[in-house]
Amino acid sequence: MSHSVASGHARVSSGFEGTDDADSRRAVDERTRDKVLSAVLEHGPVSAAELGDRLGYTSAAVRRHLDALSRDGLIEVKVVGSRSPGAGRPARRYVLSQRGQTRLGNDYLHIAQAALGQLGDLAGPDAVRQFAAGRFADMEERYRPIIESAGERLEDKAAALAEALSTDGFVGSTREIGRNAPNASMLSVQLCQGHCPIQELAASFPDFCEQETEVFARLLGVDVRRLSTLAGGGHVCTTHIPIGRVARSGTGSELSDSRTPALHTYATNVPKHQQGRP
């Protein structure tokens, strides 16, 4: 009898140990997944290989956790093309989704929103605008030598700006509009940003989008216009950058000498607070 009881006890204990092992593995997986999520927040847009190098995990382990985070809607995949000719297929990079940002906590966002709201109430809207301008002053200072080193062509300057934005987590890219269109009279570049780290803050305070756009205009030395913003409900932030007018007297593909722009941001009759809307 005592032997049977002892055997039964052994079997019960073994069952509990198996449960404990499974719970332990799940706990380890959750901690690892949180580390991957935090790394995407800090370094995104980031590739799976870069995450593996930073965290010391194998590529298979990182991809398994990335797949799980993607299924949970905590991260998003951004396809980033290379500017180098013949560089192969576009790279898959990962950024946090809005749900992922909420998962990691948005206490600082709420504090910032409350503080800026109080600043506007006490000192007026100009104070919020000045705060936003100060926030982007550092960006302008860091980006200026990058843009200047790209040369005189606006296309190259815009591409350099997109690359700098990608480094800061905005997933920047450019595409030319009208170059191969036979009936196009104007050429332009669209600068797109697939991610915005301050999206919710900018949704409450459009001054952030406006100040960023004005920085783009100063860096490029040309009128620019915001066509859409993530904060305003767009799929991407899109900025229209005019290059110049197609010369019809020549081959039809050259730019006219009237390319030199006058620097006036938002050359449009649409009110500023509406220009960020798609």
C-alpha positions in Angstrom: 0.0 0.0 0.0 2.7 2.4 1.0 4.6 1.5 -2.2 1.5 2.3 -4.3 1.0 5.6 -2.5 4.6 6.5 -3.0 4.4 5.6 -6.7 1.3 7.7 -7.1 2.9 10.6 -5.3 5.9 10.2 -7.6 3.7 10.3 -10.7 1.8 13.4 -9.4 5.1 15.2 -8.6 6.4 14.4 -12.1 3.2 15.9 -13.6 3.7 19.1 -11.6 7.4 19.3 -12.6 6.4 19.0 -16.3 3.9 21.9 -15.8 6.6 23.9 -14.1 9.0 23.3 -16.9 6.4 24.4 -19.5 5.6 27.5 -17.5 9.3 28.3 -17.2 9.8 28.0 -20.9 6.8 30.3 -21.6 8.2 32.8 -19.1 11.6 32.8 -20.8 9.9 33.2 -24.2 7.9 36.2 -22.9 11.0 37.8 -21.5 12.9 37.3 -24.7 10.0 38.6 -26.8 9.8 41.7 -24.6 13.6 42.2 -25.2 13.0 41.9 -29.0 10.1 44.4 -28.8 12.1 46.9 -26.8 15.0 46.6 -29.3 12.6 47.3 -32.2 11.4 50.4 -30.3 15.0 51.6 -29.7 16.6 50.7 -33.0 13.7 50.5 -35.5 13.5 50.4 -38.4 15.8 47.4 -37.9 16.3 44.1 -39.7 16.1 40.6 -38.1 19.9 40.1 -38.6 20.7 43.4 -36.9 18.4 42.4 -34.0 20.2 39.1 -33.7 23.6 40.8 -33.5 22.4 43.3 -30.9 20.7 40.8 -28.7 23.0 37.8 -29.2 20.3 35.5 -30.5 20.3 33.2 -33.6 18.5 34.4 -36.7 16.0 31.6 -36.3 15.2 32.6 -32.7 14.8 36.3 -33.6 12.5 35.5 -36.6 10.3 33.3 -34.4 9.8 36.1 -32.0 9.3 38.7 -34.7 6.7 36.4 -36.3 4.9 36.1 -33.0 5.0 39.9 -32.3 3.7 40.5 -35.9 0.8 38.1 -35.4 0.0 40.0 -32.1 0.0 43.3 -34.0 2.8 44.7 -31.9 5.2 45.3 -34.8 5.0 46.2 -38.5 7.1 45.3 -41.5 8.4 48.2 -43.6 10.0 47.4 -47.0 12.9 49.8 -47.5 14.5 50.0 -51.0 18.1 50.6 -51.6 19.3 53.7 -53.5 22.3 51.7 -54.9 21.7 50.3 -58.5 21.5 46.6 -58.6 21.4 46.2 -54.8 18.9 43.4 -54.9 15.4 43.1 -53.4 14.2 45.6 -50.8 15.1 45.0 -47.2 12.4 44.0 -44.6 12.7 46.2 -41.5 10.7 46.2 -38.4 9.1 49.1 -36.5 6.7 49.3 -33.6 3.0 49.5 -34.4 0.7 51.8 -32.5 -0.4 48.8 -30.4 3.2 48.0 -29.7 3.8 51.5 -28.4 0.8 51.1 -26.1 2.0 47.7 -24.9 5.3 49.3 -23.8 3.4 52.0 -22.0 2.5 55.5 -23.1 2.7 57.3 -19.7 5.3 59.7 -21.1 3.1 60.5 -24.1 0.2 61.4 -21.7 2.5 63.5 -19.6 3.8 65.3 -22.7 0.2 65.9 -24.0 -0.9 67.2 -20.6 2.2 69.5 -20.3 1.8 70.9 -23.8 -1.9 71.5 -23.2 -1.2 73.3 -20.0 1.6 75.3 -21.7 -0.9 76.4 -24.4 -3.5 77.3 -21.8 -1.1 79.4 -19.8 1.1 81.0 -22.4 -0.9 80.7 -25.6 -0.5 78.8 -28.9 2.7 80.6 -29.8 4.4 78.9 -26.8 3.5 75.4 -28.2 4.7 76.4 -31.6 8.0 77.6 -30.2 8.4 74.4 -28.2 7.8 72.3 -31.4 10.3 74.5 -33.3 12.9 73.9 -30.6 12.3 70.2 -30.8 13.2 70.2 -34.6 16.1 72.6 -34.3 18.4 69.7 -33.4 17.2 67.7 -36.4 17.9 70.7 -38.7 21.4 71.1 -37.3 22.2 67.4 -37.6 20.7 67.1 -41.1 22.2 70.2 -42.7 25.7 68.9 -43.4 24.2 65.6 -44.7 22.0 67.5 -47.2 24.8 69.9 -48.2 27.1 67.1 -48.9 24.6 65.5 -51.4 25.3 68.2 -54.0 23.1 70.7 -55.8 20.5 68.4 -57.4 17.2 68.5 -55.5 16.7 64.8 -56.2 19.9 64.0 -54.4 19.2 66.3 -51.5 15.8 64.7 -51.1 17.3 61.2 -51.1 19.9 62.2 -48.5 17.1 63.7 -46.4 15.1 60.4 -46.7 18.2 58.4 -45.6 18.8 60.7 -42.6 15.1 60.3 -41.6 15.4 56.5 -41.9 18.4 56.6 -39.5 16.2 58.4 -37.0 13.4 55.8 -37.3 11.1 57.6 -39.8 11.5 55.0 -42.6 12.1 57.7 -45.3 12.0 57.1 -49.0 11.6 59.2 -52.2 10.2 58.7 -55.7 10.2 61.0 -58.7 7.0 62.1 -60.2 6.6 63.1 -63.9 10.0 62.1 -65.1 8.7 59.5 -67.6 5.2 60.9 -68.1 5.0 62.3 -71.7 2.4 65.0 -70.8 4.0 66.1 -67.5 4.9 69.8 -67.3 6.4 69.8 -63.8 8.7 67.4 -62.2 8.7 66.7 -58.4 9.9 64.4 -55.7 7.6 62.8 -53.1 9.3 62.3 -49.8 7.6 59.6 -47.8 7.9 58.7 -44.1 6.4 55.3 -43.2 6.7 55.8 -39.4 6.4 58.6 -37.0 7.7 58.2 -33.4 5.6 61.1 -32.2 2.5 60.4 -34.2 0.0 60.6 -31.3 1.6 63.8 -30.0 1.5 65.4 -33.5 -2.2 64.4 -33.8 -3.0 66.5 -30.8 -0.6 69.3 -31.7 -0.3 69.9 -35.5 2.5 72.4 -34.8 4.9 69.5 -34.8 4.1 68.5 -38.4 4.2 72.1 -39.5 7.6 72.7 -37.9 9.0 69.6 -39.4 7.8 70.6 -42.9 9.4 74.0 -42.5 12.7 72.4 -41.5 12.5 70.3 -44.8 11.9 73.5 -46.8 14.9 75.2 -45.2 17.2 72.2 -45.7 16.2 71.8 -49.3 15.9 75.5 -50.1 12.6 75.1 -52.0 8.9 75.4 -51.3 7.5 72.1 -50.0 3.9 71.1 -49.3 2.6 68.3 -47.0 0.2 66.1 -48.9 -0.6 63.7 -46.0 0.5 62.8 -42.5 0.3 59.8 -40.3 -1.0 62.0 -37.5 -3.8 63.2 -39.8 -4.9 59.7 -40.7 -2.7 59.1 -43.8 -1.0 55.8 -44.5 2.4 57.7 -44.7 3.6 61.2 -44.3 4.1 62.6 -47.8 5.9 65.8 -48.7 5.7 67.3 -52.2 9.1 68.7 -53.4 9.0 70.6 -56.7 12.0 70.1 -58.9 11.2 72.3 -61.9 9.4 72.8 -65.2 9.9 70.5 -68.2 11.4 72.5 -71.1 9.2 71.9 -74.1 11.6 73.6 -76.6 14.2 70.9 -76.2 14.0 67.2 -75.9 11.1 67.4 -73.5 13.0 66.0 -70.6 15.2 68.9 -69.6 14.5 71.3 -66.8 13.9 75.0 -67.6 16.1 77.7 -66.1 13.1 78.8 -63.9 14.0 76.1 -61.5 15.4 78.4 -58.8 12.6 78.5 -56.1 11.5 81.2 -53.7 11.6 79.9 -50.2 8.1 80.3 -48.8 6.9 77.2 -47.0 3.3 76.2 -47.7 2.8 78.0 -51.0 -0.9 77.2 -50.9 -4.2 78.7 -50.0 -5.1 75.8 -47.7 -4.8 76.7 -44.0 -1.8 75.4 -42.2 -3.7 73.2 -39.8 -5.3 71.4 -42.7 -2.3 70.8 -44.9 -1.2 67.7 -43.0 -4.5 65.9 -43.8 -4.7 63.4 -46.6 
